[in-house]
Structures are given as structure tokens and as C-alpha cells.
Amino acid sequence: MAELSRETLFFCAEEADAGSRLDAFLAENLEGKTRSAVQKLIAQGRVAVNGRPEGKNYKLRPGDAVAAQIPEPEPLEVLPQDIPLDIVYEDADLLVVNKPKGMVVHPAPGNPDGTLVNALLYHCGESLSGINGVIRPGIVHRIDKDTSGLLMVAKNDRAHQSLAAQIAAHSFTRVYSAVVYGNLKTDEGTVSAPIARHPNDRKKMAVVPGGREAVTHYRVLERLPGFTLAECRLETGRTHQIRVHMAHIGHPVAGDPVYGPRQCIAALHGQCLHARKLGFVHPATGEYMEFDSGLPPYFTDFLEKLRRKGGGPA
């Protein structure tokens, strides 16, 4: 394998991974790495299966030991931008930011600037972890562009590794508020359904047999005309997990242009989904910390309209 690696990460393929392509498997397991980034690592000889280099098309078998060398981050080409941030908490190791709806977390094709990362580079300077490489410094976990709410940012690699390990161990508290279509039959429940890329649309995720384990717990907070206000707690953190799971049980998130009805609620400008609560053990002090974000105006305005429609309290 290539030398001068920053660190080597190890994974073991499970029964559910049988037949998966090596690049797809690593894209799912390496936080912050796209499939194209993983393919680049493979081409550079930085990935081995059972101690031997394999190509991106290699089909995994249960028990395969996969090692991936993560190189030093490339020089950052993303420019700092003076964009206001709603910082809920900050210390020498991390910060918690309240991301507004419509803000992209990190640069990508079509969104080269104006992102949370651009704002963080201006606010924090060089005090951000480099584990996720060139365009995602400090980003420990992600929320979608049109999902609002709390997001964790690591200022150094030690904090990043500790927080990422908590996410992997399912000990990281992430609670969302969502308005979903229809009337949920039970006051609380759990959706346990594996998620992977949609077999026919690579831009979407879907419940797919043999996909990655995904578990979402939900609880009804308020029943409204044609909709339900629910609390969703993530046990795992797959891409678009809440949006996919709620659509899977017949209750897509209101305003969701991807997983909701074709006739979307345009006035919401995206899904009515808010990352309300974030809890974790501080990587330096060992103290459990928890933060709560109130519902933003777009969310409360929609609730008030639904309540007025039903004759309830506005």
C-alpha cells in the first residue's frame, strides 16, 4: 500500500455486505468520503482487502478485512467567507452551530461557496480538524441543505475521532422534529429497515434488502389535520435516514421534494425537518453535554397554519 499515510482505518465486511462493491462499501463507511474520493484512494493503492490491493469493482465477501489508508489532507482551496453563524456552544475542542434551512454544509458541484465550511474557515481560521480532507474540515456529521438545526464541528483531530467513535457506537444523541403526512397509527414506534443507494436513481437513498442497518425511533407530539408533528431519534445515521424511513412507512416528511408526494408543498422550500437536540460526551472533559434548538419560524408558521385549519390553538 502507499506510504506516508496519515492513518489507517480497518473494517470487516458483514453478511449484509456480501456482494457489495469495494468502493460503495467504503463510501458508506468512511465519514465524509464520496464514492469518487474512495475510488481515488483505491487507484492510489491505499486500500487493501485481506492484505492485498483490490480494484474498485471487487465484490466483498463476509469476513473480508478492509484496510484504508487516509492521506494527509490536501491544501485547502475553499476560501473563508464572513457569513454569520448561530453558534450555540464553543470551546477549544469543538463548537455546536445552529444551521439555517437552505445552507449547504460543505462545498460541492453547484455549491462552491456560501457554505457552512466557508463560514467556519472564517470564524475558526486554522482551528479545525483535518480528518475529512480538503472540503470538509471539522465536519463530524452532516445534515441536509434544507434541514435546519444543530450540527457538531470538531476543532482538532482528537476531538473529531472521539465524536466520530460515539456516532459509530450509537451513543451520540440526535433528536429531530418533523411534520409528516398523515396520521401515524401508533403514538410511538421504531422503523428498522436497511438503507442503501436507490438501485435506479443514484441521487436517492432507499430501503434496500442487504443495505446498511438503519434504525429510527419516532414519537407523536401532536396530531394535526392531514399531518402529524413527530419526534424522531436516530439510533444510526445513514444518509437521508429520517426522510427515507418516514416515506417507507407511508408518512413522508412535509415539503420533501425527493421522497414526498409529487405535488410538493412549495412554500416550505424543502422538508419540514429540524435537528432539535444534540448530545455527546465531551472528548476532553468526559462530561455529557446536551443542547436544544427551538423550532425555527418556517416550522412554527407551518404548524400554526395547520392548527388554524383544524380549529386548534394558534
Helices and strands as residue ranges (DSSP letters): E 5-12, G 15-17, H 22-29, H 35-43, E 47-49, E 52-53, E 65-71, E 87-90, E 94-99, H 116-124, E 148-154, H 157-168, E 173-181, E 188-192, E 195-197, E 205-207, E 215-224, E 227-234, H 241-248, G 266-268, E 273-281, E 288-292, H 297-310
